[in-house]
Amino acid sequence: MVMLVPDLPHDNSEPPPSGVWNDQGSAAPVSGNNSQPSQAIAMSAVGGISAPPISPTGALPASPASSSNPAPPSSPSAPPSHASVAPHPGFVLLSGGQGNGQFALASAELFDPAKSAFAAASSMKDAREGHTATALPSGKVLIAGGEGLTGRALSSAELYDPINGKFSAVEAKMDTARAGHTATLISGCNCPADGKVLIAGGAALGSTVRSAELYDPATGKFTPTGAMKATRARHSATLIGSGPLAGNVLIAGGTSDEGGGDIATAELYDPTTGQFTLTGRMSTPRENHSATFLSPSVVSGALAGNVLIAGGGVVTAASDSAEVFNSQTAAFSPVGTMTSARTMQAAVLLGSGKVLIAGGQSSDTDFLQSAELFDPAHATFAATGSMQNLHVGAMATVLENGNALIAGGRSSFADLYDPMAGTFSATGKMVTDVSESTSTLIR
């Protein structure tokens, strides 16, 4: 059964443009020459890949902070022009995602923490959703893959340069077109792969893939690396920053055609050998979960250096369970229960050493404003203040002042979390109504 993803809600509802969405994506023309041939992409609980890869289901109610008369969505073929404001370190870049009418977007915007406001940035070269954004050591941001205007996976990539505030196409294409993949900057392996980006898994042509490749910022080229042991999309990829596995990347869960749906397997990518190996198995199959490295730089105690895996699952069976991957023993073990079952939540490690977990979806019709904190010192979850807006599929970014920005989660506004007060406040209105955009701190 194919289930269609709903439009973003807005109070001045207008009928969508004709032919904007079906199980293959929008009917708009293909942009560029990097798209896969058209093929149906079904969303189901047993292995099919949705378009877009991580969209919630059900009609999302309007967020409390939303305007009573928001502006109609702009055409995906005519994104807003970039603002005169230049990006500065500490700004947050939000790029692409899905807009009203369920089109992939080429637009981007910048969040200014000092003004708590958004301003339009220059547009990407390709409209994308289900893509990745990775901050490189140079300060540039690598945008890779995703689904284009027709819902077909892209092999193109581009770079955002914070100096001139513009995107430029990467001449080389990825070896495999993919969406719903992961992209992880490798660091700490003391090997030639340091500074390269591991791009793994995802979906193309309606099927999950096992391939992986490395992007080298020095050459601007993509090179195939060892393949994963399982096909997977909507999985997590976490760089292990310390201990005997430092520099390795933990790949966990996801959905797999081979596995018939959500899977519990995990594997480690060793950048020194360029190969994946199976590791411990999670207690619960998961997709769209959160995975957070508990860095010893801010976390003390027995869980320091572990990876917290929380929630996830299809929206009809969201999980409240959590577990940790022990980087010393390469095994998973249960660790408490969240205060709410949630999938497609945002999660980030705060300067306090606690993990903020916010929003998400607990069922077809339950969209969450609630948030909670995981305390590694006591291995417990506790509720914290609720968000001002509903966020599903959002990203969480810690700002230079220690606050956390929750943005891009099917709301016209973002939320700021103050760890000292334990409360959220709404930001200024975003330039574009967007869901599942990427969110990257500019350094």
Secondary structure, DSSP 8 states (H G I E B T S, - for coil): ----------SS-----TT--BTTB--S---SS-B---------SSS---SSTT---S-----TTS-SS------TTS-----S----TT-EEEE--EETTS-BB--EEEEETTTTEEEE----SS-BBS-EEEE-TTS-EEEE--B-TTS-BB--EEEEETTTTEEEE-SS--SS--BS-EEEE--SS-STTTT-EEEE--EETTEE---EEEEETTTTEEEEE---SS--BS-EEEE--SSTTTT-EEEE--EETTTTEEB--EEEEETTTTEEEE----SS-BSS-EEEE--TTT--STTTT-EEEE--S-GGG---EEEEEETTTTEEEEEEE-SS--BS-EEEE-TTS-EEEE--BSSSS-B---EEEEETTTTEEEEE---SS--SS-EEEE-TTS-EEEE-BS-SEEEEEETTTTEEEEEEE-SS-EES-EEEE--
